[in-house]
Amino acid sequence: MSKLALIMGIIFLIMTFAGGGYVMINYGEVNAGYAVIPGLFTMICFGYYRKKKE
């Protein structure tokens, strides 16, 4: 289960940077949620992964 959390965290991290790039390409006129929501899930997945590794 912890490997799945790590893999999902990496996928969400890539989506966060892609969403941030999309927002920046559109000069901030689109919703910032394209970057924020995957970033939230990234923190959740990496937090779960770190908790299980201890």
Secondary structure, DSSP 4 states (H G I P E B T S, - for coil): -HHHHHHHHHHHHHHHHHHHHHHHHTTT-S-THHHHHHHHHHHHHHHHHHHHH-
